[in-house]
Each structure stands twice: as C-alpha cells, then as structure tokens.
Amino acid sequence: MAELDGGGMFAPKSDMSTSVAPPSASSVAPRRPRGVRVVGIVVAIAAGVAVLVFFARARQSGPSPAASASAAAAARVVSVTTVKVTREDVPVWLEGLGNVSAFLTVTVKPQVDGRLDKVLFKEGQAVKKGDVLAQIDPRPFAIQLESAQAALARDRANLKNAQVNVERYTALSQDNLIPQQQLTDQQATAAQLAAQVTGDQATIDSARLNLDYARITSPIDGVTGVRLVDQGNVVHAADPTGLVVVTQLDPIVVFFTLPEDQLPGVRDAMSKGTLEVEARSRDGDKVLGQGTLAVIDNQINQATATVRFKAIFDNPDHRLWPNQFVKARLKLATRQNALVVPAAVVQHGPNGTFAYVIGEDATASVRPVKVVTTEGEKALIGSGLAEGETVVLSGQAQLRPGAKVSAKPQGAENAEGHGGGPHGAASAATSAEAATGSEQAKSASPPGVPAPKHHRSAGSAQ
C-alpha cells in the first residue's frame, strides 16, 4: 500500500511485506573465494614436485636398463684371435697392369722369286737360328751360278793373255822397236779384262747368295706361328705377307704402366742398381716369372697420366706368352727392420686408425696407430705399437675398451674338450654371456613382472 505524504502524493511504503523468491541453487553456482583457488593450485604443484622427486630417487636407487646393459657388456668375456707385433724386412712393391710381348718378332719372307717347293716346319714348332724352314726351287739360281763361273774362267784367260802381251810390249818399247802408243793400248786392255774378272766374281757371289736365299732359314731362336703360304705357290720378294711369323719367347718382355707420381722414386732406385720385377697372373695368386727392369719410356702418356716400363724375363718354360695380360709388381726398395702386423689388425674409426692391444690382465685397450704403408696382407706401423705387444687380429666387432678377452694366438690348434683351451674359454664366455643376460633381463623387468626365461640352444648341454 502507498501512503499519502505531506504534499498529497503517494509514496511507496518501505516495509512492504511483498518480496521476490530467491533463485534456486541449481540455476546459479556458488562462487568460491579467490584465496581457495590459489591454495588449490599450490597443492597441485607440490604434488607434482613430490612425484618427480620420488621417480628421481627411484632411478638413483637402482641402475637403469641401459646402465645394466653397459655393465653386462663390460663384464662379458670376448673370444678373440691375437698376434704379436714383429720386426721384419719388408719389400715395397709398386703394382701395375702389364702386357706380355715377344722379345723378338720376325715375319719370314722370301728374298728371291720362285716356286715354293718344300715347307719344312710345323706350326707351333720351336726352331733355332739357322734351321731351314722352306725351300724355293734352286735350279734357276744354280744355272746363274754356273754361267757366272764360266764367264769368270773366260775373262781370266783373256786377262792372262793380255798381261803376257803387256810384258812383251814393255820389253820391245824399251828397245824402241814398237810405238809407245801400242804399249799403252795393251795395258788398257789388260786393265779392262781385270775389271771383267772382278765383275764375274761379283756375279758368282750374287748367284751363290740367291742360291742360299732359296733355302729359307729361321733368323732367330723362337716358335713358329701359323703357316701363311702353302708349298707349290710361286712366291716373290715383294709379297706383302711372308711365309710364317717366328717369335722369340725366351727371354720375353713385359710392358707395364705406373702412375707418373711414381716416376721419381723409380728413377732414383734404378740409378742405385737393378730393380726386380715380378709377373703374376691377373688374379695375383700365381707367380709367372721373375725379371728385371730394362727401360723407362721417354715420355708420359698425357691421356692416362702414366709411364710405360719395359722388363725382361727369362722364360724357359714358356709360362709367359705374347699378348698375355699380367699383374706386374716392381720392387722399389726393402724397408729394413720395420714394425709389422697383419693388415686385419688395423681398424678405422672417426679419429683415424687404431688397434686393440691386449694387456697382461687380459683386458683390451684402444691404441691409435700410424700406418706407413700396406704391402699385401702386412701393414707397416710407424708409431703406436711396440715390438712384442699382443694385438687383436679378429673379433674386434664385439670388443669395447676395457673388455675382458679370451685370447687365442693365431694358428693355434683347437684343443678338444671343455676343460681348457679355446673351447673351454669359449664355453666360459658363453656361460658368462648367459648369466649377464639373465641379470640384465631381471634388472630391466618392471617390479612385479617376472624376468623372461632363457631357453637353451639346441647345441647346449641338457
């Protein structure tokens, strides 16, 4: 109700009993104080920190699986093969591709024209210098010889008569019984006949030479090739092809090339003495001959940047054959008293070359080494190793610095049984690996989960 105020106006009554109902709790959420929310955040952070501290302490209290694996690897005994570092005199070889060539190659050709009556050699036959290979019909040359001999006899008779007349005319001229001109003419006639006799002798020599040329002989010691002309054919001295090719195989020549960077060293070594050259099969397994360096080519091949060398080999058993490809090795020098290990000992890593050295306590350690050169299966060590030290030849893949090893010298025979020797060591290593593997599996398994069982292999003892 409204009341009438002093001015005659109605005014609302301040204590009205009519009121509006408050909203329900489901429609309006109660609003928490700001301080309660801050306390909740602090409590959540504290709980997170507590969890992190718990896991950190748990990690420190027990080894991690990675640490357990590393410890197991360090405790494992590795079976390796070892060798001793030795000192040897090691030859230094330079290797190049070579080609065998005959020491001498001669194409036997006829030097006179005629019919080839006989072929007296077999293809592939070994012949000596002077052996008759073929025979050309000699009759025309024999006739020429007889004619020349007859002319010589006639001219000698005439010369003798002319010389007698010269003596007679000389006596008459001294008594002034004949003119001087007559004596001079007779002397000229005698001189002409003497020249004819000399010419006849040359004709005889030529006929004899042609008769000798009719017998075709081998000019060198060697081996005949394929016959190029059959008997019965008429051959000529101007024919482009000959009768046969004869090659000298003992001695024989090997031409090979080396990079031009090797030329100064080879020239210096050659100036000090004879250099040995070895010819091997193309796979390098078989030695075919030993020879000496004879010639260095007088120019470098610009296309390949190589230098050509010529070596001479004794070849009595004909193991080297013309046009055969070989691997030529030139012995440049010999390194005296060099530290030597098998090339397999040297390993390559990010920091260079190294080797595993076995100490007296059967522990492997890494030793950086410097390799001077590698000759075949041997490595020449410049620094890093000492004579008599034991190094690992095989089994490096399983080694780590500080690992325990079961060493077996190279070439040692395997002992029977498991009581000792390499087999016993291998069995001990296997048992150690199984034990460390079990411990690693137990440490790696989460709490409450049993470690996996290790089944024996088919070859293990039951």
MARMARZA-160440 format. One record per residue (C-alpha): x negated, y, z; residue number from 1. Coordinates in Angstrom, 3 decimals, padded with zeros to 6 digits. Example, Ala and Ser with C-alpha at 12.3 -4.5 7.8 and 13.67 -1.06 7.14 Angstrom:
BEGIN
R        c1        c2        c3    n
R  -012.300  -004.500   007.800    1
R  -013.670  -001.060   007.140    2
END
This chain:
BEGIN
R        c1        c2        c3    n
R   000.000   000.000   000.000    1
R  -001.063   003.614  -000.587    2
R  -000.703   006.384   001.904    3
R   000.199   009.992   001.245    4
R  -002.765   012.247   002.025    5
R  -002.596   015.836   003.150    6
R  -002.377   017.111  -000.418    7
R   000.666   014.979  -001.191    8
R  -001.389   012.477  -003.256    9
R  -001.532   008.750  -002.719   10
R  -004.939   007.262  -001.725   11
R  -005.899   003.590  -001.544   12
R  -005.948   002.034   001.833   13
R  -009.385   000.994   002.905   14
R  -008.427  -002.110   004.867   15
R  -006.297  -003.743   002.215   16
R  -005.633  -007.341   003.030   17
R  -005.608  -008.358  -000.624   18
R  -009.060  -009.826  -001.695   19
R  -010.540  -011.820  -004.660   20
R  -011.659  -015.501  -004.127   21
R  -015.463  -016.088  -004.358   22
R  -016.840  -018.184  -007.305   23
R  -017.458  -021.884  -006.797   24
R  -020.938  -023.365  -006.196   25
R  -020.787  -025.296  -009.483   26
R  -020.485  -022.188  -011.619   27
R  -023.265  -020.090  -010.005   28
R  -026.588  -021.773  -008.900   29
R  -028.075  -020.516  -005.662   30
R  -031.261  -018.501  -006.308   31
R  -034.359  -019.614  -004.399   32
R  -036.590  -017.098  -002.779   33
R  -039.869  -016.203  -004.603   34
R  -042.046  -017.464  -001.768   35
R  -040.631  -021.015  -002.046   36
R  -041.628  -021.246  -005.731   37
R  -045.228  -020.144  -005.028   38
R  -045.565  -022.763  -002.326   39
R  -044.392  -025.486  -004.746   40
R  -047.000  -024.540  -007.370   41
R  -049.792  -024.574  -004.797   42
R  -048.731  -028.003  -003.598   43
R  -048.748  -029.386  -007.195   44
R  -052.264  -028.057  -007.860   45
R  -053.529  -029.523  -004.609   46
R  -052.085  -032.910  -005.544   47
R  -053.814  -032.824  -008.956   48
R  -057.159  -031.938  -007.399   49
R  -056.737  -034.786  -004.927   50
R  -056.113  -037.251  -007.786   51
R  -059.220  -036.070  -009.669   52
R  -061.382  -036.368  -006.569   53
R  -060.044  -039.875  -005.991   54
R  -060.962  -041.051  -009.503   55
R  -064.376  -039.362  -009.326   56
R  -065.176  -041.143  -006.064   57
R  -063.912  -044.396  -007.526   58
R  -066.242  -044.001  -010.545   59
R  -069.224  -043.211  -008.307   60
R  -068.467  -046.123  -006.004   61
R  -068.634  -048.745  -008.816   62
R  -070.553  -048.967  -012.177   63
R  -068.692  -048.247  -015.399   64
R  -068.327  -050.912  -018.120   65
R  -070.860  -049.065  -020.316   66
R  -073.377  -048.919  -017.470   67
R  -072.794  -052.587  -016.726   68
R  -073.362  -053.479  -020.386   69
R  -076.576  -051.440  -020.459   70
R  -077.824  -053.100  -017.287   71
R  -076.950  -056.527  -018.665   72
R  -078.818  -055.799  -021.888   73
R  -081.862  -054.693  -019.898   74
R  -081.779  -057.862  -017.788   75
R  -081.352  -060.210  -020.786   76
R  -084.445  -062.237  -021.839   77
R  -085.077  -061.935  -025.597   78
R  -086.932  -064.654  -027.500   79
R  -089.469  -063.132  -029.928   80
R  -092.437  -064.188  -032.062   81
R  -095.699  -062.390  -031.342   82
R  -099.138  -061.925  -032.906   83
R  -102.412  -060.419  -031.810   84
R  -103.896  -057.222  -033.238   85
R  -107.114  -058.214  -035.024   86
R  -110.005  -056.617  -036.862   87
R  -110.738  -057.756  -040.405   88
R  -112.442  -056.700  -043.610   89
R  -109.500  -055.842  -045.854   90
R  -109.860  -055.263  -049.616   91
R  -107.980  -052.290  -051.062   92
R  -106.221  -053.158  -054.330   93
R  -104.620  -050.950  -056.964   94
R  -101.849  -052.700  -058.843   95
R  -100.539  -052.067  -062.345   96
R  -098.762  -053.775  -065.227   97
R  -101.143  -055.401  -067.698   98
R  -101.097  -056.912  -071.167   99
R  -103.474  -059.623  -072.365  100
R  -105.258  -059.150  -075.679  101
R  -107.711  -061.322  -077.584  102
R  -111.336  -060.306  -077.189  103
R  -111.764  -060.530  -080.982  104
R  -109.128  -060.956  -083.674  105
R  -110.192  -061.717  -087.261  106
R  -107.986  -062.199  -090.302  107
R  -109.910  -064.625  -092.507  108
R  -109.652  -063.513  -096.149  109
R  -111.269  -064.873  -099.317  110
R  -114.173  -062.792  -100.632  111
R  -114.100  -064.259  -104.147  112
R  -111.327  -065.131  -106.563  113
R  -110.481  -068.737  -107.289  114
R  -108.272  -071.694  -106.657  115
R  -107.966  -072.850  -103.044  116
R  -108.999  -076.496  -103.280  117
R  -109.065  -077.546  -099.622  118
R  -107.758  -076.375  -096.260  119
R  -109.992  -077.970  -093.634  120
R  -108.480  -076.696  -090.384  121
R  -105.375  -077.500  -088.358  122
R  -103.114  -074.815  -086.984  123
R  -103.998  -074.053  -083.374  124
R  -107.404  -075.718  -083.656  125
R  -110.335  -074.465  -081.620  126
R  -113.175  -073.621  -084.004  127
R  -116.768  -072.483  -083.670  128
R  -118.543  -069.800  -085.589  129
R  -119.615  -071.226  -088.977  130
R  -117.059  -074.052  -089.122  131
R  -115.668  -074.475  -092.651  132
R  -112.002  -073.547  -092.769  133
R  -111.257  -073.769  -096.502  134
R  -112.936  -074.393  -099.858  135
R  -112.408  -072.426  -103.058  136
R  -113.250  -074.139  -106.375  137
R  -117.060  -073.657  -106.539  138
R  -117.671  -074.628  -110.174  139
R  -117.408  -071.160  -111.712  140
R  -119.946  -069.833  -109.213  141
R  -122.262  -072.782  -109.769  142
R  -122.217  -072.048  -113.522  143
R  -123.054  -068.414  -112.872  144
R  -125.984  -069.519  -110.738  145
R  -127.360  -071.818  -113.428  146
R  -127.053  -069.098  -116.069  147
R  -128.904  -066.635  -113.871  148
R  -131.630  -069.183  -113.180  149
R  -132.041  -069.801  -116.937  150
R  -132.317  -066.086  -117.660  151
R  -134.903  -065.770  -114.942  152
R  -137.028  -068.536  -116.436  153
R  -136.892  -066.931  -119.903  154
R  -137.800  -063.489  -118.652  155
R  -140.624  -064.832  -116.524  156
R  -142.132  -066.497  -119.627  157
R  -141.860  -063.286  -121.602  158
R  -143.367  -061.338  -118.738  159
R  -146.311  -063.701  -118.551  160
R  -146.979  -063.312  -122.276  161
R  -146.713  -059.535  -122.017  162
R  -149.167  -059.453  -119.114  163
R  -151.697  -061.528  -121.138  164
R  -151.364  -059.093  -124.072  165
R  -151.935  -056.164  -121.746  166
R  -155.197  -057.707  -120.569  167
R  -156.279  -058.367  -124.179  168
R  -155.373  -054.879  -125.356  169
R  -157.164  -053.357  -122.431  170
R  -160.465  -055.017  -123.466  171
R  -160.034  -054.006  -127.100  172
R  -159.219  -050.467  -126.134  173
R  -162.423  -050.178  -124.144  174
R  -164.372  -051.066  -127.333  175
R  -162.250  -048.600  -129.323  176
R  -161.007  -051.388  -131.528  177
R  -157.277  -050.501  -131.128  178
R  -155.489  -047.235  -130.641  179
R  -154.683  -046.196  -127.102  180
R  -151.000  -045.951  -128.002  181
R  -150.837  -049.682  -128.702  182
R  -152.154  -050.459  -125.225  183
R  -149.632  -048.093  -123.659  184
R  -146.742  -049.711  -125.535  185
R  -147.790  -053.153  -124.391  186
R  -147.977  -052.025  -120.791  187
R  -144.431  -050.619  -121.029  188
R  -143.178  -053.916  -122.497  189
R  -144.696  -055.827  -119.581  190
R  -143.101  -053.451  -117.083  191
R  -139.688  -053.888  -118.707  192
R  -139.965  -057.654  -118.536  193
R  -140.956  -057.444  -114.873  194
R  -137.794  -055.416  -114.204  195
R  -135.722  -058.014  -116.039  196
R  -137.190  -060.739  -113.853  197
R  -136.206  -058.775  -110.752  198
R  -132.685  -058.306  -112.144  199
R  -132.434  -062.006  -112.888  200
R  -133.391  -062.781  -109.305  201
R  -130.640  -060.460  -108.054  202
R  -128.141  -062.199  -110.321  203
R  -129.212  -065.532  -108.873  204
R  -128.786  -064.216  -105.332  205
R  -125.326  -062.916  -106.200  206
R  -124.317  -066.246  -107.712  207
R  -125.558  -068.071  -104.654  208
R  -123.651  -065.655  -102.407  209
R  -120.437  -066.195  -104.381  210
R  -121.005  -069.913  -104.149  211
R  -121.391  -069.517  -100.395  212
R  -118.260  -067.364  -100.236  213
R  -116.371  -070.215  -101.888  214
R  -116.865  -072.065  -098.571  215
R  -114.695  -070.024  -096.172  216
R  -116.055  -070.328  -092.633  217
R  -114.935  -069.037  -089.229  218
R  -116.694  -065.778  -088.354  219
R  -116.163  -066.204  -084.564  220
R  -115.501  -068.778  -081.870  221
R  -111.787  -068.923  -081.344  222
R  -108.473  -070.558  -082.074  223
R  -106.782  -070.648  -085.452  224
R  -103.240  -069.462  -085.901  225
R  -100.567  -070.367  -088.412  226
R  -101.805  -071.138  -091.940  227
R  -100.797  -068.336  -094.293  228
R  -101.755  -069.892  -097.674  229
R  -101.497  -073.499  -098.791  230
R  -104.106  -075.276  -100.872  231
R  -103.614  -075.167  -104.613  232
R  -102.843  -071.463  -104.702  233
R  -105.089  -069.020  -106.503  234
R  -106.447  -066.529  -104.014  235
R  -108.047  -063.166  -104.603  236
R  -110.360  -060.989  -102.572  237
R  -107.851  -058.133  -102.924  238
R  -104.925  -060.083  -101.427  239
R  -103.335  -058.140  -098.506  240
R  -102.790  -061.295  -096.447  241
R  -105.542  -063.683  -095.510  242
R  -105.698  -067.430  -095.062  243
R  -105.429  -067.538  -091.265  244
R  -105.932  -065.391  -088.158  245
R  -108.615  -066.514  -085.692  246
R  -108.548  -065.101  -082.156  247
R  -111.274  -065.336  -079.540  248
R  -109.747  -066.365  -076.205  249
R  -112.889  -066.805  -074.118  250
R  -113.710  -064.208  -072.987  251
R  -110.402  -062.370  -073.148  252
R  -109.270  -058.806  -072.453  253
R  -106.569  -057.396  -070.174  254
R  -105.352  -053.836  -070.701  255
R  -103.512  -052.282  -067.751  256
R  -102.423  -048.833  -066.600  257
R  -102.614  -046.958  -063.314  258
R  -101.250  -043.546  -062.264  259
R  -103.503  -040.668  -063.158  260
R  -103.822  -039.779  -059.445  261
R  -105.897  -042.953  -059.016  262
R  -108.425  -041.984  -061.700  263
R  -110.886  -040.037  -059.461  264
R  -111.106  -042.882  -056.959  265
R  -111.642  -045.474  -059.682  266
R  -114.350  -043.422  -061.403  267
R  -116.189  -042.896  -058.103  268
R  -116.011  -046.589  -057.261  269
R  -117.096  -047.579  -060.780  270
R  -120.149  -045.334  -060.554  271
R  -121.284  -047.297  -057.480  272
R  -121.018  -050.737  -059.049  273
R  -118.936  -053.287  -060.915  274
R  -115.253  -053.356  -059.981  275
R  -113.384  -056.638  -059.699  276
R  -110.054  -057.088  -061.462  277
R  -107.576  -059.868  -060.752  278
R  -104.888  -061.050  -063.167  279
R  -101.769  -062.593  -061.641  280
R  -098.510  -063.916  -063.016  281
R  -095.690  -061.422  -063.329  282
R  -094.139  -062.543  -060.045  283
R  -097.534  -062.106  -058.370  284
R  -097.656  -065.641  -056.945  285
R  -100.296  -067.261  -059.175  286
R  -103.835  -066.036  -059.871  287
R  -104.609  -066.475  -063.580  288
R  -108.150  -065.161  -063.717  289
R  -110.919  -063.008  -062.269  290
R  -112.647  -060.354  -064.344  291
R  -114.474  -057.046  -064.247  292
R  -113.520  -053.536  -065.263  293
R  -115.222  -052.629  -068.560  294
R  -113.755  -049.387  -069.919  295
R  -111.694  -046.413  -068.742  296
R  -109.762  -044.812  -071.582  297
R  -110.978  -041.363  -072.591  298
R  -107.573  -039.698  -072.257  299
R  -104.468  -039.672  -070.072  300
R  -101.091  -040.591  -071.514  301
R  -099.084  -037.397  -071.019  302
R  -095.749  -039.129  -071.564  303
R  -096.243  -041.552  -068.661  304
R  -098.971  -039.761  -066.612  305
R  -101.020  -042.974  -066.592  306
R  -104.548  -044.000  -067.541  307
R  -105.400  -047.121  -069.527  308
R  -108.095  -049.518  -068.336  309
R  -109.792  -052.472  -070.035  310
R  -111.034  -055.505  -068.120  311
R  -112.870  -058.560  -069.457  312
R  -112.085  -062.047  -068.132  313
R  -113.739  -065.421  -068.554  314
R  -111.002  -067.706  -069.862  315
R  -112.414  -071.214  -070.355  316
R  -109.124  -072.971  -069.561  317
R  -107.025  -070.508  -071.621  318
R  -104.736  -069.588  -068.728  319
R  -104.548  -066.092  -070.206  320
R  -103.012  -065.804  -073.666  321
R  -102.795  -062.850  -076.071  322
R  -099.763  -060.576  -075.593  323
R  -099.006  -062.118  -072.187  324
R  -097.697  -059.734  -069.523  325
R  -099.547  -059.969  -066.214  326
R  -099.858  -058.096  -062.947  327
R  -103.355  -056.597  -062.840  328
R  -104.968  -055.754  -059.478  329
R  -108.098  -053.621  -059.307  330
R  -110.224  -053.999  -056.178  331
R  -111.134  -050.436  -055.345  332
R  -113.009  -050.969  -052.067  333
R  -113.157  -053.053  -048.896  334
R  -112.288  -051.500  -045.536  335
R  -114.718  -052.875  -043.022  336
R  -113.619  -053.877  -039.500  337
R  -110.101  -052.458  -039.847  338
R  -107.287  -052.966  -037.314  339
R  -104.800  -055.310  -038.967  340
R  -101.306  -056.549  -038.123  341
R  -098.683  -058.244  -040.302  342
R  -096.585  -055.688  -042.145  343
R  -093.438  -057.011  -040.422  344
R  -094.760  -055.736  -037.082  345
R  -094.385  -052.098  -038.124  346
R  -090.880  -050.722  -037.639  347
R  -089.407  -047.464  -038.927  348
R  -087.378  -045.097  -036.780  349
R  -086.202  -041.481  -036.770  350
R  -089.503  -040.409  -035.184  351
R  -091.732  -042.383  -037.576  352
R  -093.340  -045.804  -037.454  353
R  -093.659  -047.787  -034.235  354
R  -094.298  -051.282  -032.914  355
R  -093.141  -053.267  -029.912  356
R  -096.055  -054.124  -027.604  357
R  -095.723  -056.905  -025.039  358
R  -097.337  -056.204  -021.660  359
R  -098.722  -058.650  -019.134  360
R  -095.377  -058.631  -017.309  361
R  -093.586  -059.913  -020.456  362
R  -091.916  -056.538  -020.965  363
R  -091.536  -054.873  -024.357  364
R  -092.531  -051.246  -024.814  365
R  -092.361  -048.975  -027.847  366
R  -095.689  -047.718  -029.193  367
R  -095.881  -045.113  -032.013  368
R  -098.407  -046.233  -034.648  369
R  -100.040  -044.682  -037.698  370
R  -100.299  -046.893  -040.785  371
R  -103.236  -046.136  -043.087  372
R  -102.086  -048.399  -045.927  373
R  -100.318  -051.672  -046.579  374
R  -102.137  -054.389  -048.521  375
R  -099.775  -057.226  -049.376  376
R  -098.466  -058.621  -046.094  377
R  -101.029  -056.790  -043.964  378
R  -100.763  -053.293  -042.501  379
R  -103.918  -051.342  -041.660  380
R  -103.430  -049.401  -038.426  381
R  -105.119  -046.041  -037.977  382
R  -104.028  -045.358  -034.387  383
R  -101.575  -046.531  -031.728  384
R  -102.793  -050.110  -031.223  385
R  -105.926  -051.733  -029.874  386
R  -107.636  -054.972  -030.771  387
R  -106.298  -057.959  -028.841  388
R  -102.923  -056.440  -027.925  389
R  -099.822  -058.568  -028.359  390
R  -097.168  -057.165  -030.673  391
R  -093.761  -058.454  -031.765  392
R  -093.598  -059.995  -035.226  393
R  -089.931  -060.998  -035.333  394
R  -086.900  -060.473  -033.105  395
R  -087.169  -056.674  -032.892  396
R  -083.469  -056.194  -033.653  397
R  -082.493  -057.369  -030.145  398
R  -085.227  -055.513  -028.282  399
R  -084.939  -052.353  -026.235  400
R  -087.689  -050.525  -024.343  401
R  -088.268  -052.304  -021.059  402
R  -086.567  -055.540  -022.116  403
R  -087.871  -058.862  -020.852  404
R  -089.083  -061.221  -023.561  405
R  -089.880  -064.871  -024.012  406
R  -092.884  -064.716  -026.352  407
R  -093.752  -067.435  -028.845  408
R  -097.063  -066.988  -030.720  409
R  -096.900  -067.107  -034.493  410
R  -097.469  -070.600  -035.864  411
R  -096.898  -072.331  -032.520  412
R  -095.115  -075.659  -032.879  413
R  -091.805  -076.026  -031.108  414
R  -092.024  -078.306  -028.089  415
R  -089.395  -080.988  -027.594  416
R  -087.002  -080.921  -024.649  417
R  -085.768  -078.167  -022.402  418
R  -088.345  -078.436  -019.636  419
R  -090.757  -075.974  -021.191  420
R  -091.975  -074.383  -024.375  421
R  -089.941  -072.213  -026.691  422
R  -086.832  -074.378  -026.407  423
R  -086.865  -074.096  -022.628  424
R  -087.340  -070.356  -022.870  425
R  -084.523  -070.124  -025.378  426
R  -082.246  -072.140  -023.085  427
R  -083.136  -069.884  -020.167  428
R  -082.441  -066.849  -022.319  429
R  -079.098  -068.325  -023.355  430
R  -078.155  -069.036  -019.740  431
R  -079.177  -065.520  -018.733  432
R  -077.079  -064.078  -021.533  433
R  -074.056  -066.140  -020.427  434
R  -074.497  -065.072  -016.797  435
R  -074.908  -061.404  -017.606  436
R  -071.958  -061.618  -019.983  437
R  -069.778  -063.025  -017.189  438
R  -070.859  -060.317  -014.769  439
R  -070.215  -057.679  -017.414  440
R  -066.737  -059.053  -018.069  441
R  -065.941  -059.096  -014.343  442
R  -067.083  -055.515  -013.853  443
R  -065.208  -054.370  -016.925  444
R  -061.909  -056.019  -015.907  445
R  -059.435  -053.749  -014.087  446
R  -058.512  -054.520  -010.445  447
R  -056.050  -057.334  -010.068  448
R  -056.783  -058.833  -013.512  449
R  -058.928  -061.999  -013.586  450
R  -062.076  -061.949  -015.686  451
R  -061.837  -063.856  -019.002  452
R  -063.255  -067.354  -019.038  453
R  -066.274  -068.069  -021.268  454
R  -065.883  -071.242  -023.276  455
R  -068.937  -073.280  -024.069  456
R  -070.007  -073.602  -027.667  457
R  -069.864  -076.903  -029.496  458
R  -073.615  -077.301  -029.184  459
R  -073.851  -076.667  -025.424  460
R  -074.229  -079.392  -022.836  461
R  -070.995  -080.759  -021.423  462
END
